[in-house]
Amino acid sequence: MSLFSFLGNAQTVTPKESLFDVKISSINGESLDLSQFKGKKILFVNVASKCGFTGQYEGLQELYTKYKDKLVVVGVPCNQFGGQEPGTTKEIQSFCSVNYGVEFPMTEKIEVKGENQHPLYQWLTQKEKNGKLNSSVKWNFQKYLVDEEGRLIDVFYSMTKPSSKKITKLL
């Protein structure tokens, strides 16, 4: 079950702030301009290399490959849950490439909750910014789906596999 479904289908409104104005760097340290993804849905996933859900990288890559004409998967490394992403950016890149053939964009390692929460996750988790709902990131591999215009569609907890009909029916 997604968080949005659980809360009931609240009405979608225009976000208070544009997702496309959020600044974040890629895993290579270069600016990652989210506005380049306008016109496609975006699935943001906080990822970790040493987690029980790490195998979802495979499903995320399959989802990205299958739907890349209309979906971008963005992996967001985070070490806030059980210290399960301790690696450097080079180690994370190597791990994802060698073990899962990851081709989708990856961001810099950030904090997705707490005092130093990155502006991307402030937008994803705060109704006052995203115009739809408040949520909190519970664990690694929580997924946030955003539409082609940068509006939050839904949130899916870690247990929801990337290939789940809960996600694919929205693509």
N, C-alpha and C positions, 0 to 999 in steps of 0.2 A: 504494500500500500504506500502511496506517496503521501507526503505531508499535506499537500494541497487537497488531495482527495479526502484525507482524514479530517481536515478542518472544514470540509464542505466547499462547494464551488463558489467561492467569493467572486464578485464581479472584477474583471480586469479593468484597470484604469491606466492612464498614461503615467509612466514613472515620473517621479518628482525630479530625478536627475537622470541624465542619459548614461547608460552603460558604456556607450561609445566614447565618452569623455574620460573614463577611468584610465589612468596611466599604470602600466605594468611592463616589466621587462621580460624578455624571453629567457630561456635557460642559458642562452649564449651571452646574456648581458645586453642585448640590443633591445631597443624599444619595440614592444609588441602593440601595434595599433589595432585595437579591437574593431574600429570602424571598417577595417578591410573585410570583416566578416558580415557586414550588412547584406541582407538578402539571403542569408543562410541561417538556419537554427544553430545555436551553440550549446554544447553540453560541457559545462565546467565540472571537473572532477578533482577533488583534492586527493592526491596519490601518495603512496609510500611503497618503498621497495621491500620492506621486511614485515609485511602485514599478512594476516590470514586472507585478506581480500586481494592481495597483489596479483593473483592469477587473473583478476578482471582486466588487467592490461591487455590480455589476449582478446577478450570480448570487446574492449574499447577500440582496439585496432581494427577488428572485424567490422564493427559498426561504422567506423570512420571510412574504411575502404568501401563498404557497401553503399553508404549514403553520402559520399563526399561531394556529390553534386548539390546537395541541399543541407548538409550538416557539417559542422566543424566540431571536433572533440578537442578540448583544451585541458591538458593535464597540468595540475597545480601542485607541485611538491610541497609537502608540509610535514614537519617533525613534531607536531604538538600532541600526537596521540601515541603514547607508549614509546616515544623515541624511535618510531619505526621508519623514519627517513633521515638517518644520520649522515648520509653521504654528501660529498661535495657535488657541485653541478656536473663536473666531468664524470664522477662515479655514477650519478643518477642517469646521465645520458647514455653512458656505456651499458649500464644495467638494462635500461629500457630497450636499447637497440639490439644488444646481443641476445637477450632472453625473450623479447616479445616483438621485435621488429617494428617498434613504434615509429610511426611517420607523422603522427598528428602533432600540432604545436604543443610545446611545454613551456611553462613560465619559470621564472626565478622561484626559489624556495621562499615561501611566505608564511605568515601566521594567519589562520582563517578564523580565529576567535580570540577573545581577550583584549587586553589593553593595547596591544600592537597589531590588532586586526588590520589587514591590508584593505585599502579602499574598495578593491574588487569584491571582497567578501562582506564589507559593510553594505555595498549595494545589493548583493545577493541575499543578505539575511535581514535587511531592515525595510519594513513596509514604507517608511517615510521616504526612502530612496527609490525602491523598486516599484512602488505603487500597488503591490499585490498582497504580500504577506510577510510577517516576521517568522524567522526560523533560527535555529542554532545548528551548528555543525556538530554532529554527535560522534563521528568517527571517520577514519580514512575511507575513501571511495564513496562519499556522499555526492550525489549528482544534482546539478542545477541546470534545467533546460530553459533556454531563452529563445524567443521567436526571432524571425527575420528582421524585425524592427527594434530589437533590443528590449522586449518586454518579457518579464519572467513568466514562464508557462507553469512550471511545477518543480517540485523538489522530491528526490528519491533517496531513501536511506541506503546505506552500504549493502544491505542484503539484496537489493534489487539489482539483478544482473544487467549488464549493458544491452543484452539481446532480449530483455523482457518485453512482452507486449505492452506493458504499461508505458514503456518509452517508445518503442517502435510505432505504436499506433498514433503517436503525436508527430511523427516525422512525415 
